[in-house]
Amino acid sequence: MNEVLFTLDTTGLLLPVECAVDITQSASGFTVRAGGKGDRYSRDRHGPLREVKAATLHGLDLAAVEGGIRARIVFDV
């Protein structure tokens, strides 16, 4: 998530317009891999930019649930 924020700050590229996420679980924890396709930020199309400073590890939670994975991510605004 912090890479997405970095990309927006440095290039103006909003991510994701399209996104694929793969989450796998092993004995040592979870692995998350994601890829996306973005769009250039435009105030006219996207409205005012509300800055998120960072995705934090505080409160981060990934859990296996029936039918998939539940994720909780906390953002610093």
N, C-alpha and C positions, 0 to 999 in steps of 0.2 A: 504494500500500500504506500509506503514511503517513496518507492521508486516512481509510482504514478504521480504523487505530489511533486517530486523533483522534476519529472518530465514536464508537467504543467508549468512550473515556475521558470524553467530554463528554455522551453521551446514554444509554450503556448498550446501544446497538444493536449487535448482532453482525452482521457482514457477511462473506461472503454466505451466505444460505440457498439462494438461487438466484443464478446469476451468468452473464452473457454477456460474452465478451471478444472484441474484434476487434483483431487485430494486422496492420498493413500495413507493407511495406518500400518505401522509396524510395531514391534515390541518396544522400540525406543521412542515412539511418538508419531507425529503426523508430518507428512511432506506435502506442501502445496506448490503446484506449478500452474502458472496462468499465462495466457497470451491474449492480446487484444488488438483491436483496430480502433483508431481514434479519429478525432475531428479537431480542426484548429478552433481555438476559443474565439468567439465573436460576441461582443457585448450585445449587439442587436439581436442575435439569434438565441443566446444563452442567458441573457440578463446579467445583472451585476455579479461579479465574481466574489464569492464568499470564501475567504481563505481558511483552509484547514492547515494547521501548522505541522501536524505529524500524526501518524498512527502509532499508538503506544502499546507496549507489552502489558501495561497495567490493565487488568480486567480481560485480557485476551483469553478466549475459551474456544476450543474445538472439541466437539464430542460426537461420537458415533450415535446416531439415532435410527430408529426404524425407517428404512428407505433412503438413508443418506447421512450427511454430516451437517451438524449445526455449528455455525461460526458466530462468535461475538467479537467485534473489533471496536476499541475505544479510540476516538479521535480527539486530539488536543486542538481546540479552536481559539 
